[in-house]
Structures are given as C-alpha cells and as structure tokens.
C-alpha cells in the first residue's frame, strides 16, 4: 500500500494511526502542502480534490480519511477499529464526525489561506478563528466523553476510529497554542493513546517529510 501524506496533516495522521493499529505495511509518499504539490496535475489525476491523504491499495485509490479508515476496517478486520454492534458503531462515528467533519475542516490550511489571501485576515484574526472552532469542537467531545461508554479510550477499552481522529486534533490544537486545560478527559485519553507504539509510529515527527 502507498499513502500520500503530509506529516502535519491531521487527516493523513488519522490514516497513519489506523494503518499502524492494523499492523499493515505501507509506503509513505510525501506531498508537500506548503509547496502546493497537492495541486500538481500528476497528483490531482489521482486525487481530484487535491487533498491528502490518498491511499493506494493495489489498483484501488481512495481519498478522504474516514472513507480510507472504514475501508481498512472492512478489508483488514483485525483488530477492529469500529465496534461490532450498531449502537456503539454509531457512537464512534459520532466522535469521528464531530472532529473530522465539524471541527477540522474549519481550521485546515486552505481555510486559513483563504482568510488571509481573500479576506485580508491578519495573523491574530486567523489565530482567533482557529481557536474558536477548536474550542467549540473539543468542548463537545469532552461532553461526549462523560458517557459511561467512554472508558480507557473514547469508546471502551481499545482504540477505535474515534481515538484516531482525536489525537491529531489535539496535536494541532497544541501547535496553535489553543488552551486545553478545560478538557481533562480528552487529555487523559490522548496521553494513553500516544503512549502506545502504533500512535507513536504515526506521529508527525516520525514521518520521512518531517521538518521544523
């Protein structure tokens, strides 16, 4: 398998976590988002949205991190990243949606660039935008974690897709100096996750394209 990735992309980070939790071998193909490599014709021919990640598994090419993660769970079912029963599966997907659909898209690189280049937002305004939406997203996740179904991890006693989404979002929140003290449950679960070897191997600083 090949994973087209950028080391600081939280969407690519999610997929790396999933691949590592599954114990799957894959080759990272770096795509430098800062240099605009995602917009080059050779890449958009593979991924028409011009986004990372992109997973190639044989002749199959899949974009969108959640689609990739669910594909991996269906084709390589052990260990499972989604619970077996419909109710718990929906709960894990709720976590994923809260982060990957409702929080991250408002704060990613292309949105911040649009605020700067098209709307003239200053650095402080862009930082305020980022922190506002991260706070809104993490506050909702923190509340969801009060449910007894959240135990060692976001759901139950083993990492799921919810944890694969949560850890990259917390990583990015730290990068942008977002206050995190209001989210003790999130920080407890994140600490448990990053102590695990699969999460450590997926970390941005461990990637071949990592730089300051």
N, C-alpha and C positions, 0 to 999 in steps of 0.2 A: 504494500500500500504506500501511496505517496500523499503527504499532507502539505498543501500550500499554506504557509503560515507566516505571521509576523510575530515576533517574540512578545510584544506588548499588547497585541490584540486580545481582548478578553474573550471574544468569540472563538478564536483559534486556541486559546488557553483551555477553554471548556473541552474542546475536542481532544486536545492532548491528554487532559486528565482522563477522559473516557477511554482512550486508546491504552493508556498506561494501566488503568484499573482492570481492563480486559486482558492485559499482558500481550497485546498484539504488537508485532514488529511493523515499523513504518519508517519511511524516509521523509524527513522534513525538507521541503523546498522553500527557502525563504523568499518572501515577496515584500520588498521594502515599501511600506505605505508612505513613508516620509518622502521618498524619491518618486512616488507616483507610479511604481511598477505595476500596480493593480489595474491601471488604465491602459496599459500597452496592449496592442491588438493580439499578441501571442497569448496573453493571459485572458483577455475578455472573450477570446474564442472558446476558452474552456469554461469561464465563469462570466456570463454576460452581465451580471451586476457589477463586476469589477470590485468584488469584496473578498476578504478571507474570512473563514477558511474555505478550502476546496479539498475534498478527499477524492482520490482516485483509487478504486479497488478493482483491479483488472480493467475491463472496458467501461466500467461504470464511473461517472464523475458526479459528485453531489456537492452542492453548495448549501449554505445555511446550517449553522452549528447544531440546532436542535434536530433538524432532519438527519444530519450525519449521526448524531448520538443515538437516535431511535433506530436508524438503520443498523448501527453496530450492535445494538441490543437484540435486534431481531435475527441477525445473521450469525453473530457470535454471542450466544445467550449466556455464557458463563464467564464470570459471575454476573448475575443480573443487575442492571442499573435502574430498572423500574420494578416496583412490587408486582406480585402476581395478580392480586385481586383488584377489581376495577376501582373501588373507592380509594385505596391507598395510591394506586397509579395516578388517579386524577389529582390527588393531593400533591404528589411530587411534581406533576405537570403544572399545577398552580404556582408552586415555587419558581419553576423554570420560566413561566410566563411573566411573573412579577418582576423578575430580573432581566431576562433576555428580551422580552417584548416591551415592557413598560418602563424600564429604568435605563438600561444600556443604550438603546437607540437614541435617546435624547442627549446622550453625553459622548457619543463617539466622535472620532476625528473629523469626519466630513461635516457633522453638525457644527462643531466648534469652528471649523474653517469657514463655513457659511456665515456664522455670526460675525466673524472677523472681516471677511472679504466683501460680503454683500451688504451687511447691515452696519458695518463700522463699529462693532462692539470692541471696546477696549479690553485689555487683559483682565482687569478687575471685574468687568461685567461678565466676561466669559467664565471666569472662575466662580462668580456668584451663581450663574446659570447652572454650572456643573454641580456645585454643592447643594443647590436647592433640590434638584431632581434626584441626586443620590440620597439625600436625607429622606425625601418622600418615599423612595423605594425601599431603603433599608428599614425605615420605621415600620412599614407594612410587613416586611419579612420578620422583623423582631416580634411583632404581634402574633404572626402565624406560628412562631416557634414556642408560644405559650401552650399550644395544644399538646396534650399528653403523648400524642403520636410522635412528637419530636423528642427523641431520647439522646443517644450518643451523637447522632448526626441529625440533619434536617428532618429525616423521617426514619425512625427505627435505629437499629444498632449497626448498620453497614452503610457505607457511602452510596448515594444514588445520584441521578442526574441533577437533583436539587443542589447537592454539595458541589458538583462540577460547575454549576452556574454561580453559586455563592462565592467561592474562593476567588475567582478572577475579579468579581465586582468589588470585593474588599481590597484586593491588591490595587486596583485602580483608584479606589477612594483614598487610599494612603498616598498614592502618587500625587494626588491633587489636594493633599492636606485637608481632607474632609474630617470633621470631628466624628469620632467613633465611640466615645465613652457612653453614649446613650443606648448602645446595642450590646449589652453584655452577653446575651445568648448567642448572637452572631459571632462574637469574638471567641467564645468558648468553642463553638463548633469549628470555626476556621482554624484555631490552634490545633485541634485534634486532627483535622484534615492534613494540614501542611506538615505534620509530624510523620505522616505515612509516606513510604517510599514512592508510590505512584504519583502522588501530588508533588513530591519534591522533584521527581524527574521531569514533570511537566512545567515546572516553574519558569518564568521568563528568563531569569538569569542563567538557566541551564541550557538555553537554546543556542544553536550554532550561529544565529544572527544577533545575539545579544550584544548591546553596546550601551554606553552612557547616554 
